């Protein structure tokens, strides 16, 4: 029996038969060997997903590899929750079927948990690549100011990529898992990080990118209009958090942070900067 804690790899699947084989191949190459894969097909099309997972299970008979299929489409949160409910691991690693892991991903991340037992989430930066060209990557870093100012920095943008994160199962269960609210689908991970932050869950960030994040036309995040709508819904749900934390970020001198960081993008960053400018003008009015 392995002395390593069991890591349950959570994979929601819908129409990703084109990519899931590569994702699973990256799991098979992990230097950390005590893992299981729980994949949930959210009533997707017949795109070869089942055959690919069955083949992977045959190649790694010493590991539990299970595919669960929803009889109706329920959304990515429900798919993740189904997998979490079926998982046996003390730790949950999220891997979207269009992303990849470098061989050291699980080992490096679990080492942090071993060294910092008080931590509930361990995440890291990602290497971004376009579709099939995984050899041409661009680093999406996590900046020092984002770590130092966590959780207030979550009001600027979502810098925790699910495929780069591992979470202790007990804290996720304590937070009632992923939200299945329709207006938060495809931004459900952001909602979870905020809820965990409000519960006081500690975050650790690794320096090295061991996750490869794939950008392609079929990804939900490529729809800018939809992401703006989802961001509005997220802010309304956590309005008190955003107001309270944005005040803290203002006190941390956001102007200096913006000047010394690479340009951040996304609807929440834009909203934050406008809010910050408004606070600065208001403060100047009182001073004069």
MILUMKE-852412 format. One record per residue (C-alpha): residue number from 1; residue in one letter; x, y, z. Coordinates in steps of 0.5 Angstrom, whole numbers, plus 500, padded with zeros to 3 digits. Last residue first. Layout:
N
<node k="NUM" r="A" u="X" v="Y" w="Z"/>
...
END
This chain:
288
<node k="288" r="X" u="482" v="640" w="499"/>
<node k="287" r="X" u="483" v="633" w="502"/>
<node k="286" r="X" u="476" v="631" w="502"/>
<node k="285" r="X" u="476" v="632" w="494"/>
<node k="284" r="X" u="482" v="628" w="494"/>
<node k="283" r="X" u="479" v="622" w="497"/>
<node k="282" r="X" u="473" v="622" w="493"/>
<node k="281" r="X" u="478" v="622" w="487"/>
<node k="280" r="X" u="482" v="617" w="489"/>
<node k="279" r="X" u="476" v="612" w="491"/>
<node k="278" r="X" u="473" v="613" w="484"/>
<node k="277" r="X" u="480" v="612" w="481"/>
<node k="276" r="X" u="480" v="605" w="485"/>
<node k="275" r="X" u="473" v="603" w="482"/>
<node k="274" r="X" u="475" v="604" w="475"/>
<node k="273" r="X" u="481" v="600" w="476"/>
<node k="272" r="X" u="477" v="595" w="480"/>
<node k="271" r="X" u="472" v="594" w="474"/>
<node k="270" r="X" u="477" v="594" w="469"/>
<node k="269" r="X" u="481" v="588" w="473"/>
<node k="268" r="X" u="474" v="585" w="474"/>
<node k="267" r="X" u="473" v="585" w="466"/>
<node k="266" r="X" u="479" v="582" w="464"/>
<node k="265" r="X" u="486" v="584" w="463"/>
<node k="264" r="X" u="492" v="585" w="467"/>
<node k="263" r="X" u="498" v="589" w="464"/>
<node k="262" r="X" u="505" v="587" w="467"/>
<node k="261" r="X" u="506" v="589" w="474"/>
<node k="260" r="X" u="510" v="595" w="476"/>
<node k="259" r="X" u="505" v="601" w="474"/>
<node k="258" r="X" u="499" v="597" w="477"/>
<node k="257" r="X" u="502" v="595" w="483"/>
<node k="256" r="X" u="504" v="603" w="485"/>
<node k="255" r="X" u="497" v="605" w="483"/>
<node k="254" r="X" u="494" v="600" w="487"/>
<node k="253" r="X" u="497" v="603" w="493"/>
<node k="252" r="X" u="496" v="597" w="499"/>
<node k="251" r="X" u="490" v="602" w="502"/>
<node k="250" r="X" u="486" v="601" w="495"/>
<node k="249" r="X" u="487" v="594" w="496"/>
<node k="248" r="X" u="484" v="594" w="502"/>
<node k="247" r="X" u="478" v="598" w="500"/>
<node k="246" r="X" u="477" v="593" w="494"/>
<node k="245" r="X" u="477" v="587" w="499"/>
<node k="244" r="X" u="471" v="590" w="503"/>
<node k="243" r="X" u="467" v="592" w="497"/>
<node k="242" r="X" u="469" v="586" w="493"/>
<node k="241" r="X" u="467" v="581" w="499"/>
<node k="240" r="X" u="460" v="585" w="500"/>
<node k="239" r="X" u="458" v="584" w="493"/>
<node k="238" r="X" u="460" v="577" w="493"/>
<node k="237" r="X" u="453" v="575" w="489"/>
<node k="236" r="X" u="453" v="581" w="485"/>
<node k="235" r="X" u="460" v="581" w="483"/>
<node k="234" r="X" u="460" v="574" w="481"/>
<node k="233" r="X" u="453" v="576" w="476"/>
<node k="232" r="X" u="457" v="581" w="473"/>
<node k="231" r="X" u="463" v="577" w="472"/>
<node k="230" r="X" u="458" v="572" w="468"/>
<node k="229" r="X" u="456" v="577" w="464"/>
<node k="228" r="X" u="463" v="580" w="462"/>
<node k="227" r="X" u="465" v="572" w="461"/>
<node k="226" r="X" u="459" v="571" w="456"/>
<node k="225" r="X" u="461" v="577" w="452"/>
<node k="224" r="X" u="468" v="575" w="452"/>
<node k="223" r="X" u="467" v="568" w="449"/>
<node k="222" r="X" u="474" v="565" w="449"/>
<node k="221" r="X" u="473" v="563" w="456"/>
<node k="220" r="X" u="468" v="558" w="454"/>
<node k="219" r="X" u="473" v="554" w="450"/>
<node k="218" r="X" u="472" v="552" w="443"/>
<node k="217" r="X" u="476" v="557" w="440"/>
<node k="216" r="X" u="482" v="554" w="443"/>
<node k="215" r="X" u="487" v="556" w="449"/>
<node k="214" r="X" u="490" v="550" w="453"/>
<node k="213" r="X" u="493" v="551" w="460"/>
<node k="212" r="X" u="499" v="547" w="461"/>
<node k="211" r="X" u="501" v="546" w="468"/>
<node k="210" r="X" u="507" v="545" w="472"/>
<node k="209" r="X" u="509" v="553" w="472"/>
<node k="208" r="X" u="514" v="554" w="477"/>
<node k="207" r="X" u="513" v="559" w="483"/>
<node k="206" r="X" u="509" v="555" w="487"/>
<node k="205" r="X" u="503" v="559" w="491"/>
<node k="204" r="X" u="500" v="557" w="498"/>
<node k="203" r="X" u="493" v="559" w="500"/>
<node k="202" r="X" u="490" v="559" w="507"/>
<node k="201" r="X" u="482" v="557" w="508"/>
<node k="200" r="X" u="479" v="563" w="512"/>
<node k="199" r="X" u="472" v="561" w="510"/>
<node k="198" r="X" u="472" v="568" w="506"/>
<node k="197" r="X" u="478" v="565" w="502"/>
<node k="196" r="X" u="474" v="559" w="501"/>
<node k="195" r="X" u="468" v="562" w="498"/>
<node k="194" r="X" u="472" v="567" w="494"/>
<node k="193" r="X" u="476" v="561" w="491"/>
<node k="192" r="X" u="469" v="557" w="490"/>
<node k="191" r="X" u="466" v="563" w="486"/>
<node k="190" r="X" u="472" v="563" w="481"/>
<node k="189" r="X" u="472" v="556" w="480"/>
<node k="188" r="X" u="465" v="557" w="478"/>
<node k="187" r="X" u="466" v="562" w="473"/>
<node k="186" r="X" u="464" v="557" w="467"/>
<node k="185" r="X" u="457" v="556" w="470"/>
<node k="184" r="X" u="456" v="562" w="475"/>
<node k="183" r="X" u="449" v="564" w="472"/>
<node k="182" r="X" u="446" v="557" w="472"/>
<node k="181" r="X" u="448" v="556" w="480"/>
<node k="180" r="X" u="451" v="549" w="481"/>
<node k="179" r="X" u="456" v="552" w="486"/>
<node k="178" r="X" u="462" v="548" w="487"/>
<node k="177" r="X" u="463" v="544" w="493"/>
<node k="176" r="X" u="459" v="545" w="499"/>
<node k="175" r="X" u="464" v="549" w="503"/>
<node k="174" r="X" u="466" v="544" w="508"/>
<node k="173" r="X" u="466" v="539" w="502"/>
<node k="172" r="X" u="471" v="543" w="499"/>
<node k="171" r="X" u="475" v="544" w="506"/>
<node k="170" r="X" u="475" v="536" w="507"/>
<node k="169" r="X" u="478" v="535" w="500"/>
<node k="168" r="X" u="484" v="538" w="501"/>
<node k="167" r="X" u="485" v="542" w="494"/>
<node k="166" r="X" u="490" v="542" w="488"/>
<node k="165" r="X" u="490" v="547" w="483"/>
<node k="164" r="X" u="494" v="548" w="476"/>
<node k="163" r="X" u="488" v="545" w="473"/>
<node k="162" r="X" u="483" v="550" w="476"/>
<node k="161" r="X" u="487" v="556" w="475"/>
<node k="160" r="X" u="488" v="561" w="481"/>
<node k="159" r="X" u="489" v="568" w="478"/>
<node k="158" r="X" u="482" v="570" w="478"/>
<node k="157" r="X" u="482" v="578" w="477"/>
<node k="156" r="X" u="482" v="584" w="481"/>
<node k="155" r="X" u="478" v="582" w="487"/>
<node k="154" r="X" u="482" v="576" w="488"/>
<node k="153" r="X" u="487" v="581" w="490"/>
<node k="152" r="X" u="484" v="582" w="497"/>
<node k="151" r="X" u="485" v="574" w="499"/>
<node k="150" r="X" u="491" v="575" w="498"/>
<node k="149" r="X" u="495" v="581" w="498"/>
<node k="148" r="X" u="502" v="578" w="499"/>
<node k="147" r="X" u="500" v="573" w="493"/>
<node k="146" r="X" u="497" v="578" w="488"/>
<node k="145" r="X" u="503" v="583" w="490"/>
<node k="144" r="X" u="508" v="577" w="488"/>
<node k="143" r="X" u="505" v="576" w="482"/>
<node k="142" r="X" u="502" v="570" w="479"/>
<node k="141" r="X" u="505" v="568" w="472"/>
<node k="140" r="X" u="502" v="567" w="466"/>
<node k="139" r="X" u="508" v="564" w="462"/>
<node k="138" r="X" u="507" v="563" w="454"/>
<node k="137" r="X" u="508" v="557" w="451"/>
<node k="136" r="X" u="510" v="554" w="444"/>
<node k="135" r="X" u="511" v="547" w="445"/>
<node k="134" r="X" u="504" v="545" w="446"/>
<node k="133" r="X" u="502" v="547" w="439"/>
<node k="132" r="X" u="496" v="543" w="439"/>
<node k="131" r="X" u="491" v="549" w="441"/>
<node k="130" r="X" u="495" v="555" w="443"/>
<node k="129" r="X" u="499" v="555" w="449"/>
<node k="128" r="X" u="499" v="558" w="456"/>
<node k="127" r="X" u="504" v="556" w="461"/>
<node k="126" r="X" u="501" v="556" w="468"/>
<node k="125" r="X" u="502" v="559" w="475"/>
<node k="124" r="X" u="501" v="556" w="481"/>
<node k="123" r="X" u="496" v="553" w="486"/>
<node k="122" r="X" u="496" v="550" w="493"/>
<node k="121" r="X" u="490" v="550" w="497"/>
<node k="120" r="X" u="488" v="548" w="504"/>
<node k="119" r="X" u="495" v="550" w="507"/>
<node k="118" r="X" u="496" v="549" w="515"/>
<node k="117" r="X" u="500" v="542" w="513"/>
<node k="116" r="X" u="505" v="546" w="510"/>
<node k="115" r="X" u="511" v="542" w="508"/>
<node k="114" r="X" u="507" v="536" w="506"/>
<node k="113" r="X" u="502" v="540" w="503"/>
<node k="112" r="X" u="508" v="544" w="499"/>
<node k="111" r="X" u="511" v="537" w="497"/>
<node k="110" r="X" u="504" v="535" w="494"/>
<node k="109" r="X" u="504" v="540" w="489"/>
<node k="108" r="X" u="511" v="538" w="487"/>
<node k="107" r="X" u="509" v="531" w="486"/>
<node k="106" r="X" u="503" v="532" w="483"/>
<node k="105" r="X" u="506" v="537" w="477"/>
<node k="104" r="X" u="512" v="533" w="476"/>
<node k="103" r="X" u="511" v="530" w="470"/>
<node k="102" r="X" u="508" v="536" w="466"/>
<node k="101" r="X" u="500" v="537" w="466"/>
<node k="100" r="X" u="496" v="538" w="461"/>
<node k="99" r="X" u="489" v="542" w="459"/>
<node k="98" r="X" u="484" v="540" w="454"/>
<node k="97" r="X" u="481" v="535" w="459"/>
<node k="96" r="X" u="480" v="540" w="465"/>
<node k="95" r="X" u="485" v="537" w="471"/>
<node k="94" r="X" u="483" v="539" w="478"/>
<node k="93" r="X" u="487" v="535" w="483"/>
<node k="92" r="X" u="483" v="533" w="490"/>
<node k="91" r="X" u="486" v="531" w="496"/>
<node k="90" r="X" u="484" v="526" w="501"/>
<node k="89" r="X" u="482" v="521" w="495"/>
<node k="88" r="X" u="476" v="517" w="495"/>
<node k="87" r="X" u="473" v="520" w="490"/>
<node k="86" r="X" u="465" v="519" w="488"/>
<node k="85" r="X" u="462" v="525" w="491"/>
<node k="84" r="X" u="468" v="529" w="488"/>
<node k="83" r="X" u="466" v="526" w="481"/>
<node k="82" r="X" u="459" v="528" w="482"/>
<node k="81" r="X" u="461" v="535" w="484"/>
<node k="80" r="X" u="465" v="536" w="478"/>
<node k="79" r="X" u="460" v="534" w="473"/>
<node k="78" r="X" u="455" v="539" w="477"/>
<node k="77" r="X" u="460" v="544" w="477"/>
<node k="76" r="X" u="461" v="543" w="469"/>
<node k="75" r="X" u="453" v="543" w="467"/>
<node k="74" r="X" u="447" v="539" w="468"/>
<node k="73" r="X" u="447" v="535" w="461"/>
<node k="72" r="X" u="442" v="529" w="462"/>
<node k="71" r="X" u="444" v="522" w="463"/>
<node k="70" r="X" u="450" v="524" w="467"/>
<node k="69" r="X" u="456" v="519" w="465"/>
<node k="68" r="X" u="461" v="516" w="470"/>
<node k="67" r="X" u="468" v="514" w="468"/>
<node k="66" r="X" u="472" v="511" w="473"/>
<node k="65" r="X" u="480" v="510" w="473"/>
<node k="64" r="X" u="482" v="507" w="479"/>
<node k="63" r="X" u="490" v="505" w="479"/>
<node k="62" r="X" u="494" v="499" w="478"/>
<node k="61" r="X" u="490" v="497" w="471"/>
<node k="60" r="X" u="494" v="503" w="468"/>
<node k="59" r="X" u="494" v="501" w="461"/>
<node k="58" r="X" u="487" v="498" w="461"/>
<node k="57" r="X" u="484" v="505" w="464"/>
<node k="56" r="X" u="487" v="509" w="459"/>
<node k="55" r="X" u="484" v="505" w="454"/>
<node k="54" r="X" u="477" v="505" w="457"/>
<node k="53" r="X" u="478" v="513" w="458"/>
<node k="52" r="X" u="480" v="513" w="450"/>
<node k="51" r="X" u="474" v="509" w="449"/>
<node k="50" r="X" u="469" v="513" w="453"/>
<node k="49" r="X" u="471" v="520" w="450"/>
<node k="48" r="X" u="470" v="517" w="443"/>
<node k="47" r="X" u="466" v="523" w="441"/>
<node k="46" r="X" u="459" v="521" w="442"/>
<node k="45" r="X" u="456" v="527" w="444"/>
<node k="44" r="X" u="456" v="530" w="452"/>
<node k="43" r="X" u="452" v="528" w="457"/>
<node k="42" r="X" u="456" v="531" w="462"/>
<node k="41" r="X" u="461" v="525" w="462"/>
<node k="40" r="X" u="464" v="525" w="469"/>
<node k="39" r="X" u="472" v="523" w="470"/>
<node k="38" r="X" u="474" v="520" w="476"/>
<node k="37" r="X" u="482" v="519" w="476"/>
<node k="36" r="X" u="486" v="516" w="481"/>
<node k="35" r="X" u="493" v="517" w="484"/>
<node k="34" r="X" u="498" v="515" w="488"/>
<node k="33" r="X" u="504" v="515" w="483"/>
<node k="32" r="X" u="507" v="522" w="484"/>
<node k="31" r="X" u="512" v="522" w="478"/>
<node k="30" r="X" u="506" v="523" w="473"/>
<node k="29" r="X" u="507" v="521" w="466"/>
<node k="28" r="X" u="500" v="517" w="466"/>
<node k="27" r="X" u="497" v="524" w="468"/>
<node k="26" r="X" u="500" v="527" w="462"/>
<node k="25" r="X" u="497" v="521" w="458"/>
<node k="24" r="X" u="490" v="523" w="461"/>
<node k="23" r="X" u="491" v="530" w="458"/>
<node k="22" r="X" u="493" v="528" w="451"/>
<node k="21" r="X" u="487" v="523" w="451"/>
<node k="20" r="X" u="482" v="528" w="453"/>
<node k="19" r="X" u="484" v="533" w="447"/>
<node k="18" r="X" u="479" v="531" w="441"/>
<node k="17" r="X" u="474" v="527" w="446"/>
<node k="16" r="X" u="473" v="534" w="449"/>
<node k="15" r="X" u="465" v="534" w="448"/>
<node k="14" r="X" u="463" v="535" w="455"/>
<node k="13" r="X" u="468" v="532" w="460"/>
<node k="12" r="X" u="469" v="534" w="468"/>
<node k="11" r="X" u="476" v="531" w="470"/>
<node k="10" r="X" u="477" v="530" w="478"/>
<node k="9" r="X" u="484" v="527" w="479"/>
<node k="8" r="X" u="483" v="524" w="486"/>
<node k="7" r="X" u="490" v="524" w="490"/>
<node k="6" r="X" u="491" v="519" w="495"/>
<node k="5" r="X" u="496" v="521" w="500"/>
<node k="4" r="X" u="503" v="517" w="499"/>
<node k="3" r="X" u="505" v="512" w="504"/>
<node k="2" r="X" u="503" v="507" w="498"/>
<node k="1" r="X" u="500" v="500" w="500"/>
END
